[in-house]
Amino acid sequence: MVENGTYPSLCRVCANTCPILVTVEDGRAVDVVGDPDGPAHHGYTCVKGRALPEFHNTDRRLLHSMKLGEDGQHAPIRAQDAIDEIADRLRDILAESGPRSVAVYAGTKLTQNELGYPLSNSFMDAIGSPMRFSSNTIDQPGKAIAKGLHGAWMAPPQAFDRPDVMLFVGINGLVSYIGLPSGDPGRFLKEAAKRGVETIVIDPRRTPLAARATLHLQPRPGEDVAILAGMLRVILSEGLHDEAFVAENVDGLPELRAAVDAYTPEEVARRAGIPAEDLVRAARMFGGAKRGYGVAGTGPNMGTAQGTLFEYLLLVLDTVCGHYLRAGEPVRNPGTLIPTVSAKAQAAPPFPAYGFGAPMRFRGLANTLAGPPTALLPEEILTPGEGRIRALFVLGGNPVAAFPDQLLTIEAMKALDLLVTLDVEMSQTARLAHYVVAPKMALEVAATTQLSDMLMFYGNAFSGFEDAAGQYVPAVLDAPPGSDLIEEWELFYGVARRLGLPLELASGLPFLGTDLPPVELNMEVEPTSEQLLEVVVAGSRIPLTDVQRYPHGAHFPEPALVVQQKEPGWTGRLDVGNAEMMADLVATAAEPDIAASIGAGFRFRLISRRLQHVVNSSHNLEVTNRGRPYNPAALHPEDLLELGLAAGDLAEIRSAHGSIPAVIAADTSLRRGTVSMSHAFGGGPETDDEFTAIGSPTNRLLSVDKVYDRYSGQPLMSNVPVDVRPLTPVS
């Protein structure tokens, strides 16, 4: 048993990776506070991080794996017995239907243990299946696809390095910890304001981030593409772009000028319901700054069904303004536990972004840089024929709560021949699983901050440290007495070993272009987690052994990285006038409301929001929700008055696709005509009478095949037409 005391550790609830101090008494975590010696966070942590003892000690936690019996009930099963049975079932499925019949879905809770995801990929490589779905294509797939269409600057963007302007679109980094550097987000914003940094927020809600902004544009939902196009028109027509950078490194400017021409300030103002002068001011603030960045969240990605086009335009904004590091500039954060990144002042031209690899069976979609379209997974399960998915492993996810079209998802989960979830509790999806494998939790496993380094490449200024930092922490807790828990990676390793499959684990980060060969794992003697971590961080700029010398984490400025000159004869150029994107932009000018076709006559638009006490479907306990375990439907008070509703009343939210019960809340920060609710709450229809205790499933209101992004398959999940009416209280 771990001795009583206080130990440095690392919160893994989200990508902010806060250093923490964990007090242990009699083998249990009893207190967590932010570590004041953490190099980037200055003692900061959020309510979820401070509640880690409750998450570990709650009686909702699974201490043994569970198996679904013929009576429809789950009963405990030894983890190794479960792995035996899973392997036996999988062997038959593979023999009968081939590798494509087996899929993995990785959700946002996989941050708990950084080894689960790479070992799941090793397992899928071993069986030869390309069916690897993730929350990425539910959330913001346009980021990765747009980068392929646009090309990539081969030195880091300016991002968090002394920006003069920051543009946030549909993102509230004070809650999501995205779009701001890893650390204390409020401190970063306060210091930026002292330096005179101008902040622009575009959001239908006056979020806490918007309240701090220099300029807040509060548009109708769904007009984000038009707003960015309007800003680009102003920047280009007024000559605010970086002409020298564009001339040397960029193609497509004439095509871009032509495509944005219809988006005059007056037309965008009419469409979006914002003052034309505010749009012009935003464009001048962004275009007039020499250093800066634009970043977006789930709002415009889920709410436009054009996430690829939107994210492309956001990249184009940074590009025409030249917001990239140049030759001779230092790279403040070249990463710590990843291989040294490329830092050359040159452009990598566009590369394949979508439509490659294994074709899906629906809507003409295929694989993308963001992964295969998760919205298609239920149909791939339910539809008979060659290529049908029969087995699904769910790693750190909860499809019933998170996938669009909840009823279709439930039907699909029930139709699987083998559903295996790795979960710390009996979630909505776990209740349908044949096997629920109970894993160790964050404080019971070793970890590093490699995730923060990796997320620098997900999108310009998406996440990452301001200055290179890193931390390694060992486990600070043993598994609870009497429990039978494994780490997530052990499931995939164990099944592979029983199937007689070799596993190779990628070294470093292959997407960075490193030439490190994968490591063949010993399938006779199970490796330790520490040995696997060494493989994952192999070749990193700072060796793991050096990072381990600093239990509280540290900054690692040396060896320094400076952006190099363009290679002689280099011809690569970024593309701001991609033909498909420009065609979509021209078409959008003639279609003022992309969502109208699925909700004619509906009065309101349902928009997404973040709640501080949860991460999607995770971490909703009494200690964090403070007596409000549900996700209220928030409306502006004047809308409530017209509906004859008040805060605390019960209502029905209805879309063209379905309806849900909800608890009403009043919110003056909202634009009128919107209903703001958090995603990933509630259960199936059989639990609707419990909605005041468990919340309301907004995904039941969503259709997967009516309005969707034609590149990623991401359906409209926000800006959804809905009506609201009083609900008779449930008896």
Phi and psi in degrees as a GROMACS rama.xvg file:
@    title "Ramachandran Plot"
@    xaxis  label "Phi"
@    yaxis  label "Psi"
@TYPE xy
-62.3503  135.121  VAL-2
-68.5798  152.682  GLU-3
-60.3957  142.386  ASN-4
157.113  -176.564  GLY-5
-116.131  128.776  THR-6
-124.94  141.575  TYR-7
-72.1158  140.156  PRO-8
-150.36  -163.101  SER-9
-142.286  125.369  LEU-10
-74.2808  136.37  CYS-11
-122.508  22.6651  ARG-12
-63.2912  -38.9882  VAL-13
-145.704  -171.274  CYS-14
-78.0165  -2.97887  ALA-15
-74.1697  -17.1354  ASN-16
43.9389  60.7226  THR-17
-74.509  130.259  CYS-18
-67.3731  136.609  PRO-19
-134.852  162.471  ILE-20
-114.133  125.106  LEU-21
-111.555  121.579  VAL-22
-92.6406  126.131  THR-23
-114.209  129.356  VAL-24
-132.716  125.905  GLU-25
52.0542  41.1717  ASP-26
81.0215  3.60677  GLY-27
-120.533  143.285  ARG-28
-73.6742  128.113  ALA-29
-118.078  -14.4355  VAL-30
-158.79  143.235  ASP-31
-134.867  131.201  VAL-32
-133.397  162.223  VAL-33
-65.9459  143.223  GLY-34
-84.8052  112.51  ASP-35
-65.2568  -16.4096  PRO-36
-90.477  1.20547  ASP-37
-62.9487  135.097  GLY-38
-69.0066  -28.1495  PRO-39
-115.106  -17.9809  ALA-40
-100.446  -20.3291  HIS-41
57.2391  36.348  HIS-42
87.4024  2.60594  GLY-43
-73.1984  141.286  TYR-44
-158.377  162.722  THR-45
-103.129  179.596  CYS-46
-60.9241  -32.5827  VAL-47
-70.496  -42.3132  LYS-48
-63.7741  -41.5716  GLY-49
-68.2676  -19.2109  ARG-50
-92.7562  8.23983  ALA-51
-53.4852  -37.8978  LEU-52
-57.8895  -41.4609  PRO-53
-66.4158  -38.8125  GLU-54
-63.6517  -37.7625  PHE-55
-72.8711  -34.8607  HIS-56
-101.395  -3.39081  ASN-57
-61.674  147.759  THR-58
-75.1375  -4.9445  ASP-59
-77.6281  -14.0543  ARG-60
-71.4606  138.698  ARG-61
-81.5988  126.242  LEU-62
-105.965  -5.85263  LEU-63
-141.688  150.617  HIS-64
-68.651  158.454  SER-65
-127.775  147.707  MET-66
-125.827  136.902  LYS-67
-79.7285  123.117  LEU-68
-90.198  172.004  GLY-69
-63.9689  -20.3714  GLU-70
-83.3412  2.82473  ASP-71
82.4927  7.18696  GLY-72
-110.645  151.361  GLN-73
-92.3223  142.495  HIS-74
-136.793  151.519  ALA-75
-60.6127  148.095  PRO-76
-145.266  143.431  ILE-77
-60.0638  139.935  ARG-78
-57.7877  -42.4833  ALA-79
-69.9315  -32.0515  GLN-80
-67.9822  -39.2867  ASP-81
-61.7374  -42.7049  ALA-82
-63.468  -39.8937  ILE-83
-56.8862  -49.1798  ASP-84
-70.249  -37.9834  GLU-85
-61.4459  -44.6991  ILE-86
-61.9269  -40.8991  ALA-87
-62.8378  -45.3426  ASP-88
-64.3708  -41.0972  ARG-89
-67.6458  -35.87  LEU-90
-58.5089  -44.0579  ARG-91
-67.0749  -42.5304  ASP-92
-63.2184  -43.469  ILE-93
-63.6106  -40.2653  LEU-94
-66.4138  -36.5417  ALA-95
-83.5071  -36.4649  GLU-96
-125.84  -5.66361  SER-97
83.6662  174.492  GLY-98
-61.2604  -34.9421  PRO-99
-65.95  -13.0348  ARG-100
-78.6926  -4.29416  SER-101
-115.295  129.7  VAL-102
-131.04  159.345  ALA-103
-124.399  138.104  VAL-104
-118.693  124.358  TYR-105
-109.596  122.408  ALA-106
-103.773  -173.413  GLY-107
-76.0743  -14.1805  THR-108
-78.2341  -1.79029  LYS-109
-70.1753  -8.06789  LEU-110
-63.2701  -16.5198  THR-111
-60.4662  -35.4752  GLN-112
-143.44  113.711  ASN-113
-71.8632  -5.72486  GLU-114
-91.009  -19.5276  LEU-115
-61.2509  -46.5945  GLY-116
-66.9254  -49.1194  TYR-117
-62.2005  -34.0586  PRO-118
-72.792  -30.2135  LEU-119
-65.7208  -37.6264  SER-120
-66.1008  -39.8046  ASN-121
-60.0425  -41.7682  SER-122
-64.9415  -44.36  PHE-123
-67.1849  -34.8835  MET-124
-60.5399  -41.7865  ASP-125
-66.1879  -36.9847  ALA-126
-88.779  -12.7593  ILE-127
84.2011  27.0216  GLY-128
-100.925  132.561  SER-129
-90.6525  1.45128  PRO-130
-85.5135  77.5698  MET-131
-119.052  97.3763  ARG-132
-97.3929  157.289  PHE-133
-153.225  170.296  SER-134
-67.3246  -12.9339  SER-135
-57.5094  -39.8129  ASN-136
-86.5821  -3.31149  THR-137
-86.3116  -35.1837  ILE-138
-91.9396  -74.4569  ASP-139
-143.547  57.9788  GLN-140
-64.4769  -23.5183  PRO-141
-59.8281  -26.8647  GLY-142
-59.4191  -51.8787  LYS-143
-69.5699  -42.1727  ALA-144
-65.828  -42.8934  ILE-145
-60.8012  -37.1468  ALA-146
-62.7753  -37.9818  LYS-147
-64.9752  -40.3265  GLY-148
-70.1603  -28.8751  LEU-149
-94.4553  -30.3825  HIS-150
92.3142  172.704  GLY-151
-134.244  136.306  ALA-152
-72.0255  134.581  TRP-153
-89.4884  15.3869  MET-154
-127.735  159.415  ALA-155
-61.5193  154.808  PRO-156
-68.596  165.271  PRO-157
-63.0206  -41.1616  GLN-158
45.7797  -121.593  ALA-159
-82.6161  4.24349  PHE-160
-87.1069  92.6115  ASP-161
52.5068  53.7181  ARG-162
-68.6056  150.561  PRO-163
-96.69  -22.9405  ASP-164
-145.385  145.715  VAL-165
-132.733  130.655  MET-166
-115.615  121.169  LEU-167
-117.411  122.344  PHE-168
-117.825  114.002  VAL-169
58.9048  39.2366  GLY-170
-143.246  139.393  ILE-171
-125.06  82.3889  ASN-172
-63.8384  -16.0496  GLY-173
-72.0269  -14.4631  LEU-174
-114.72  -42.0664  VAL-175
-85.2022  -18.0107  SER-176
61.3814  30.1159  TYR-177
-119.686  141.591  ILE-178
89.0233  -3.53091  GLY-179
-130.801  153.999  LEU-180
-68.3211  152.983  PRO-181
-57.1815  126.98  SER-182
146.57  -142.798  GLY-183
-97.0501  103.964  ASP-184
-63.8412  -37.1117  PRO-185
-65.3103  -38.8244  GLY-186
-64.0474  -42.6664  ARG-187
-60.5445  -45.527  PHE-188
-66.3088  -38.2912  LEU-189
-65.1474  -43.8013  LYS-190
-67.0222  -36.3779  GLU-191
-63.6666  -42.0422  ALA-192
-62.6679  -38.182  ALA-193
-63.1096  -31.4589  LYS-194
-82.4107  -2.39635  ARG-195
85.0907  17.1123  GLY-196
-66.0709  132.99  VAL-197
-92.4565  136.262  GLU-198
-120.888  127.158  THR-199
-114.815  128.456  ILE-200
-121.851  130.247  VAL-201
-115.26  112.222  ILE-202
-164.845  136.315  ASP-203
-66.763  -11.0992  PRO-204
-119.019  141.996  ARG-205
-81.9075  81.4974  ARG-206
-69.9019  169.355  THR-207
-55.4244  -34.0255  PRO-208
-69.4598  -42.8375  LEU-209
-61.743  -34.274  ALA-210
-65.2705  -21.1771  ALA-211
-94.4477  -2.70106  ARG-212
-76.5357  152.585  ALA-213
-66.4302  -38.9958  THR-214
-142.858  126.682  LEU-215
-116.827  118.387  HIS-216
-95.8625  123.406  LEU-217
-113.63  79.8408  GLN-218
-86.5748  172.243  PRO-219
-62.2653  146.554  ARG-220
-61.9552  150.189  PRO-221
88.2138  -0.588365  GLY-222
-104.058  21.2471  GLU-223
-65.4347  -37.5937  ASP-224
-61.6814  -45.9702  VAL-225
-62.717  -39.0985  ALA-226
-65.4909  -45.5889  ILE-227
-64.7984  -40.7006  LEU-228
-61.8893  -40.3667  ALA-229
-63.6699  -40.4618  GLY-230
-63.3154  -42.2803  MET-231
-62.7042  -39.2724  LEU-232
-60.7961  -44.3255  ARG-233
-64.4229  -46.2303  VAL-234
-59.8777  -44.6034  ILE-235
-73.3712  -41.2252  LEU-236
-69.4286  -27.6499  SER-237
-97.1633  4.94695  GLU-238
66.47  31.8112  GLY-239
-86.1651  -6.94842  LEU-240
-77.3047  165.863  HIS-241
-84.6719  91.2222  ASP-242
-61.4035  -40.2995  GLU-243
-66.7419  -44.3825  ALA-244
-62.9048  -44.9545  PHE-245
-63.0735  -44.897  VAL-246
-60.8263  -36.2828  ALA-247
-84.2621  -28.5569  GLU-248
-128.438  -0.755498  ASN-249
-130.807  136.798  VAL-250
-107.948  160.708  ASP-251
92.3652  7.00763  GLY-252
-62.5255  -42.641  LEU-253
-60.3627  -40.6232  PRO-254
-64.7516  -38.4471  GLU-255
-65.3552  -45.9261  LEU-256
-55.8837  -44.3699  ARG-257
-65.8328  -39.7534  ALA-258
-71.4058  -31.5636  ALA-259
-89.9404  -2.7158  VAL-260
-59.1947  -34.3837  ASP-261
-73.0187  -13.4548  ALA-262
-93.2989  63.824  TYR-263
-67.9058  156.307  THR-264
-54.3238  -38.4959  PRO-265
-67.2751  -40.7687  GLU-266
-68.8312  -42.9837  GLU-267
-64.3835  -40.7065  VAL-268
-59.8985  -41.8136  ALA-269
-64.3171  -46.3698  ARG-270
-64.6567  -47.0989  ARG-271
-89.268  -12.8399  ALA-272
71.3666  38.7935  GLY-273
-127.074  158.704  ILE-274
-67.6475  134.319  PRO-275
-59.5461  -36.6333  ALA-276
-66.7274  -29.041  GLU-277
-70.1845  -38.3744  ASP-278
-62.4689  -45.0351  LEU-279
-63.7254  -41.131  VAL-280
-62.4365  -43.2006  ARG-281
-61.0558  -43.1381  ALA-282
-63.8657  -41.8555  ALA-283
-68.737  -37.2247  ARG-284
-63.1654  -44.801  MET-285
-73.5461  -46.5944  PHE-286
-70.6672  -26.2558  GLY-287
-82.8958  -6.70122  GLY-288
-91.8609  135.953  ALA-289
-78.3912  -27.2825  LYS-290
-129.643  141.166  ARG-291
168.316  -173.247  GLY-292
-160.012  157.029  TYR-293
-120.949  139.88  GLY-294
-146.073  148.109  VAL-295
-130.785  160.205  ALA-296
-117.207  -151.886  GLY-297
-71.9608  -25.7438  THR-298
-51.6246  -63.2456  GLY-299
-72.2969  -25.276  PRO-300
-72.941  -42.0349  ASN-301
-82.6608  -22.0506  MET-302
-103.605  6.49744  GLY-303
-119.657  -17.4743  THR-304
54.7639  19.2791  ALA-305
-137.792  42.8792  GLN-306
-59.8871  -33.542  GLY-307
-66.8326  -47.5942  THR-308
-62.4333  -44.1376  LEU-309
-60.1807  -50.0375  PHE-310
-65.9721  -31.6003  GLU-311
-62.1384  -46.2059  TYR-312
-64.8589  -33.8812  LEU-313
-65.8551  -41.7662  LEU-314
-61.877  -41.9279  LEU-315
-61.4529  -38.7869  VAL-316
-57.6393  -49.3785  LEU-317
-62.4516  -38.1639  ASP-318
-69.7783  -48.9425  THR-319
-66.1243  -23.5384  VAL-320
-90.1255  -1.94765  CYS-321
69.6281  34.8333  GLY-322
-84.1387  58.4737  HIS-323
-134.015  151.853  TYR-324
-66.515  145.286  LEU-325
-113.864  170.036  ARG-326
-55.8282  133.764  ALA-327
92.9567  -14.794  GLY-328
-81.503  142.631  GLU-329
-74.7667  148.088  PRO-330
-96.8937  108.363  VAL-331
-63.8528  -38.6865  ARG-332
-127.446  89.7299  ASN-333
-85.9678  10.0524  PRO-334
89.3239  154.131  GLY-335
-116.508  -55.2321  THR-336
-103.366  33.2325  LEU-337
-131.986  158.947  ILE-338
-59.4001  153.771  PRO-339
-57.0732  128.253  THR-340
-80.2155  159.725  VAL-341
-65.2902  139.894  SER-342
-144.051  75.1989  ALA-343
-125.767  138.942  LYS-344
-79.1501  69.4337  ALA-345
-154.882  163.36  GLN-346
-103.75  133.407  ALA-347
-86.9267  125.219  ALA-348
-68.361  169.075  PRO-349
-53.5553  152.266  PRO-350
-139.304  163.106  PHE-351
-52.6017  129.485  PRO-352
-117.783  -26.3934  ALA-353
-157.909  166.925  TYR-354
76.329  20.8185  GLY-355
-117.77  174.277  PHE-356
71.6454  -154.786  GLY-357
-66.071  120.77  ALA-358
-70.9078  142.41  PRO-359
-79.2519  170.64  MET-360
-97.0109  4.69647  ARG-361
-137.694  143.2  PHE-362
58.9876  21.1309  ARG-363
67.0319  19.1809  GLY-364
-92.5442  160.482  LEU-365
-147.549  -162.783  ALA-366
-72.2146  158.598  ASN-367
-139.712  174.12  THR-368
-63.6991  -19.7639  LEU-369
-91.4623  -3.4522  ALA-370
104.763  172.041  GLY-371
-68.5255  152.708  PRO-372
-66.72  113.077  PRO-373
-64.221  -30.2057  THR-374
-61.6343  -19.8163  ALA-375
-87.8313  -11.6414  LEU-376
-56.949  -46.067  LEU-377
-57.4959  -41.6987  PRO-378
-67.5826  -34.4825  GLU-379
-66.622  -24.1611  GLU-380
-83.5765  -42.0755  ILE-381
-82.7237  -24.755  LEU-382
-88.8245  120.285  THR-383
-64.0069  162.694  PRO-384
121.877  174.684  GLY-385
-62.6529  132.88  GLU-386
95.8756  -1.91174  GLY-387
-61.7756  136.442  ARG-388
-81.2747  125.175  ILE-389
-113.133  -21.795  ARG-390
-129.794  138.363  ALA-391
-137.631  128.618  LEU-392
-101.591  128.866  PHE-393
-111.317  114.298  VAL-394
-110.732  110.613  LEU-395
63.6995  31.0782  GLY-396
-139.234  173.942  GLY-397
-149.102  75.6782  ASN-398
-53.4548  -39.1497  PRO-399
-60.8643  -32.7003  VAL-400
-88.89  -26.3285  ALA-401
-106.486  -32.0608  ALA-402
-71.4348  143.292  PHE-403
-63.786  150.722  PRO-404
61.0398  77.8277  ASP-405
-60.2035  -42.6578  GLN-406
-65.4121  -38.6421  LEU-407
-64.079  -39.3199  LEU-408
-64.5022  -43.9472  THR-409
-61.1334  -44.0516  ILE-410
-59.0291  -41.4659  GLU-411
-67.2231  -44.1909  ALA-412
-60.4303  -37.5129  MET-413
-71.9273  -23.6469  LYS-414
-85.5134  -10.8191  ALA-415
-67.5558  145.117  LEU-416
-77.5916  -24.2914  ASP-417
-150.595  115.671  LEU-418
-120.197  118.354  LEU-419
-120.384  123.156  VAL-420
-115.087  145.393  THR-421
-106.063  112.557  LEU-422
-152.897  151.143  ASP-423
-89.3693  -6.18817  VAL-424
-149.891  171.615  GLU-425
-85.0602  80.9817  MET-426
-70.6094  176.934  SER-427
-57.2789  -38.8277  GLN-428
-77.3184  -38.9086  THR-429
-58.744  -31.7985  ALA-430
-66.7762  -17.0968  ARG-431
-100.792  -5.41792  LEU-432
-79.5691  148.327  ALA-433
-71.1836  -36.0424  HIS-434
-137.304  133.088  TYR-435
-115.764  107.358  VAL-436
-89.4128  121.957  VAL-437
-86.589  118.132  ALA-438
-97.9719  163.872  PRO-439
-65.9173  156.672  LYS-440
-102.756  176.182  MET-441
-53.2502  -47.7522  ALA-442
-73.0469  -5.27379  LEU-443
-100.502  4.7953  GLU-444
-135.35  155.94  VAL-445
-74.792  158.762  ALA-446
-158.398  162.556  ALA-447
-133.139  175.805  THR-448
-95.6861  23.0157  THR-449
-58.8809  -31.382  GLN-450
-58.4181  -41.4327  LEU-451
-61.3137  -37.3493  SER-452
-66.6774  -42.4988  ASP-453
-65.2943  -37.7328  MET-454
-69.7676  -11.1388  LEU-455
-59.9804  -24.7025  MET-456
-97.9181  -2.17654  PHE-457
-72.3302  -37.9422  TYR-458
-169.6  154.709  GLY-459
-53.3795  121.56  ASN-460
59.7985  30.3123  ALA-461
-73.1324  -45.5899  PHE-462
-165.628  -176.412  SER-463
112.612  163.037  GLY-464
-77.6555  154.843  PHE-465
-64.8548  -50.5438  GLU-466
-119.033  149.165  ASP-467
-54.2337  124.208  ALA-468
-141.786  161.396  ALA-469
-164.496  159.109  GLY-470
-154.876  143.784  GLN-471
-123.223  137.449  TYR-472
-133.381  137.595  VAL-473
-80.2925  173.571  PRO-474
-62.4552  139.078  ALA-475
-110.528  -3.61562  VAL-476
-131.27  147.098  LEU-477
-82.9716  162.157  ASP-478
-61.0876  147.853  ALA-479
-56.6685  144.946  PRO-480
-56.1582  136.33  PRO-481
80.1189  -0.819203  GLY-482
-84.5141  166.648  SER-483
-135.791  84.1846  ASP-484
-118.639  150.12  LEU-485
-128.392  166.58  ILE-486
-82.9398  152.76  GLU-487
-54.5404  -40.4557  GLU-488
-62.3624  -27.8904  TRP-489
-66.6316  -27.4744  GLU-490
-63.9885  -50.3979  LEU-491
-67.5934  -38.8222  PHE-492
-64.1216  -44.4484  TYR-493
-65.3498  -41.6874  GLY-494
-65.804  -42.8327  VAL-495
-61.0601  -42.014  ALA-496
-63.9271  -41.1906  ARG-497
-68.7883  -27.7495  ARG-498
-86.6703  -1.95105  LEU-499
72.6973  27.7368  GLY-500
-98.5273  136.129  LEU-501
-77.3662  150.338  PRO-502
-122.637  136.7  LEU-503
-117.948  133.205  GLU-504
-107.873  126.879  LEU-505
-64.2408  138.746  ALA-506
-96.0239  140.718  SER-507
61.945  -145.968  GLY-508
-121.884  103.112  LEU-509
-56.9315  -31.6522  PRO-510
-70.3277  -11.4531  PHE-511
-83.1618  -2.00093  LEU-512
82.2573  17.4794  GLY-513
-70.5833  151.34  THR-514
-101.024  21.4915  ASP-515
-71.3043  128.657  LEU-516
-74.0063  151.541  PRO-517
-65.4336  157.247  PRO-518
-102.674  126.215  VAL-519
-78.8445  122.5  GLU-520
-79.6085  148.252  LEU-521
-74.9376  114.522  ASN-522
-91.4274  0.622756  MET-523
-97.061  -41.7758  GLU-524
-114.892  114.482  VAL-525
-62.9882  130.158  GLU-526
-71.6257  165.36  PRO-527
-89.5283  162.211  THR-528
-61.9644  -37.9311  SER-529
-63.0531  -38.7672  GLU-530
-65.3741  -38.8351  GLN-531
-68.6996  -38.7557  LEU-532
-60.5993  -37.6321  LEU-533
-61.8404  -36.1721  GLU-534
-69.0801  -44.7119  VAL-535
-63.0768  -35.4423  VAL-536
-100.066  13.1838  VAL-537
-57.4864  144.057  ALA-538
73.4676  12.152  GLY-539
-68.9158  155.932  SER-540
-56.368  -39.4421  ARG-541
-113.777  119.565  ILE-542
-57.318  144.469  PRO-543
-55.4925  -38.324  LEU-544
-60.6343  -33.6748  THR-545
-70.6874  -41.1062  ASP-546
-63.673  -36.6329  VAL-547
-65.1999  -16.1949  GLN-548
-71.783  -12.6466  ARG-549
-120.395  90.1973  TYR-550
-58.5884  -28.1438  PRO-551
-94.187  3.87023  HIS-552
85.9141  164.969  GLY-553
-160.658  163.744  ALA-554
-84.3001  147.956  HIS-555
-132.616  75.5357  PHE-556
-73.6062  -21.0931  PRO-557
-111.909  143.841  GLU-558
-71.7111  137.924  PRO-559
-71.1368  154.372  ALA-560
-123.985  128.572  LEU-561
-120.217  139.393  VAL-562
-66.1332  129.53  VAL-563
-90.7074  161.824  GLN-564
-66.3077  157.723  GLN-565
-60.2423  141.206  LYS-566
-65.2007  142.445  GLU-567
-57.7437  131.863  PRO-568
79.8684  5.1003  GLY-569
-67.1483  133.044  TRP-570
-118.752  -0.448753  THR-571
-63.6701  140.612  GLY-572
-140.042  147.225  ARG-573
-75.2309  153.936  LEU-574
-119.92  112.519  ASP-575
-101.116  7.26363  VAL-576
-130.541  36.9931  GLY-577
-49.3838  131.843  ASN-578
-60.3079  -42.9674  ALA-579
-66.8569  -41.7038  GLU-580
-64.7203  -41.2256  MET-581
-67.079  -38.5165  MET-582
-63.0581  -42.0546  ALA-583
-63.5887  -38.6133  ASP-584
-66.9828  -40.6112  LEU-585
-64.6009  -41.9013  VAL-586
-65.1258  -36.8511  ALA-587
-66.116  -30.0418  THR-588
-60.8094  -28.453  ALA-589
-93.8822  -2.97504  ALA-590
-124.114  90.6818  GLU-591
-69.9158  -17.4156  PRO-592
-145.424  97.5311  ASP-593
-67.9289  -21.678  ILE-594
-90.9294  -9.8  ALA-595
-60.4063  -29.9343  ALA-596
-66.7279  -18.9176  SER-597
-109.126  12.7702  ILE-598
-161.803  43.5334  GLY-599
-60.2047  128.42  ALA-600
91.8758  -10.3737  GLY-601
-77.9383  139.945  PHE-602
-85.3843  -31.1877  ARG-603
-117.248  166.371  PHE-604
-120.176  125.893  ARG-605
-81.031  123.451  LEU-606
-121.582  153.093  ILE-607
-83.7334  160.973  SER-608
-154.475  161.906  ARG-609
-101.024  148.739  ARG-610
-117.847  138.608  LEU-611
-64.2257  -30.5915  GLN-612
-88.7836  0.566782  HIS-613
-135.373  160.394  VAL-614
-119.838  99.7948  VAL-615
55.0884  -113.547  ASN-616
-96.8317  11.4609  SER-617
-113.891  156.799  SER-618
72.1992  33.4623  HIS-619
-99.7589  87.6953  ASN-620
-120.38  164.732  LEU-621
-56.8259  -36.5563  GLU-622
-67.5514  -23.7949  VAL-623
-102.879  -33.5172  THR-624
-83.4678  -10.8366  ASN-625
52.8144  44.928  ARG-626
87.7514  2.78072  GLY-627
-125.876  82.4834  ARG-628
-78.5593  -7.50777  PRO-629
-99.1644  173.87  TYR-630
-108.384  99.677  ASN-631
-66.2332  155.426  PRO-632
-93.4613  106.556  ALA-633
-92.8603  133.994  ALA-634
-133.155  159.921  LEU-635
-66.5153  141.226  HIS-636
-54.7368  -34.1506  PRO-637
-69.6351  -33.601  GLU-638
-66.9864  -40.558  ASP-639
-62.3279  -40.7091  LEU-640
-60.0903  -43.0548  LEU-641
-67.9871  -29.5713  GLU-642
-84.0011  -9.83339  LEU-643
73.1026  28.9722  GLY-644
-116.81  159.216  LEU-645
-139.504  163.3  ALA-646
-55.4191  133.067  ALA-647
96.2296  -15.4917  GLY-648
-69.2121  160.636  ASP-649
-101.924  141.832  LEU-650
-143.806  163.852  ALA-651
-106.233  129.533  GLU-652
-103.832  123.075  ILE-653
-125.909  131.529  ARG-654
-114.117  -178.691  SER-655
-68.6123  -14.0855  ALA-656
-103.969  -24.9136  HIS-657
-177.718  -173.932  GLY-658
-145.894  154.459  SER-659
-142.29  152.582  ILE-660
-85.0935  153.909  PRO-661
-154.565  159.013  ALA-662
-97.3857  131.359  VAL-663
-83.7211  142.868  ILE-664
-134.235  152.361  ALA-665
-100.094  138.738  ALA-666
-148.029  105.736  ASP-667
-72.0944  -11.5425  THR-668
-78.4947  -8.79027  SER-669
-85.8409  149.918  LEU-670
-72.4171  140.627  ARG-671
-60.7656  147.743  ARG-672
89.5285  5.7916  GLY-673
-118.03  151.019  THR-674
-120.697  119.738  VAL-675
-108.04  119.738  SER-676
-138.736  148.428  MET-677
-82.4894  146.244  SER-678
-83.6074  160.91  HIS-679
73.4434  38.9991  ALA-680
-115.724  173.336  PHE-681
74.0817  178.701  GLY-682
-125.868  -158.359  GLY-683
-74.3854  178.37  GLY-684
-56.8605  -28.9252  PRO-685
-68.3222  -12.8205  GLU-686
-107.536  11.7148  THR-687
-61.8251  -26.3962  ASP-688
-75.999  -1.67922  ASP-689
-106.408  12.4251  GLU-690
-63.7497  -26.0341  PHE-691
-72.5292  -11.7095  THR-692
-107.468  -30.928  ALA-693
-118.949  -7.74634  ILE-694
96.6541  -178.205  GLY-695
-120.267  132.056  SER-696
-83.6331  93.7775  PRO-697
-62.5618  -22.4317  THR-698
-67.6362  -14.4144  ASN-699
-71.6354  -16.1662  ARG-700
-87.7706  -2.26489  LEU-701
-107.314  140.858  LEU-702
-104.601  143.935  SER-703
-90.8112  -14.6275  VAL-704
-128.896  13.3159  ASP-705
-93.3537  -55.4431  LYS-706
-131.121  119.983  VAL-707
-153.925  158.256  TYR-708
-68.8632  127.206  ASP-709
-77.3712  -6.79169  ARG-710
-98.4837  -45.3333  TYR-711
-100.223  -16.9509  SER-712
78.5379  2.36505  GLY-713
-66.9548  119.559  GLN-714
-80.395  168.742  PRO-715
-64.7636  119.605  LEU-716
-124.539  -5.83311  MET-717
-141.121  169.807  SER-718
58.7436  36.8859  ASN-719
-92.2381  126.3  VAL-720
-62.5238  128.773  PRO-721
-143.334  162.406  VAL-722
-119.384  157.8  ASP-723
-129.201  132.642  VAL-724
-145.944  154.618  ARG-725
-59.0887  147.263  PRO-726
-116.87  131.953  LEU-727
-63.908  129.274  THR-728
-52.9426  141.527  PRO-729
-71.4841  128.749  VAL-730
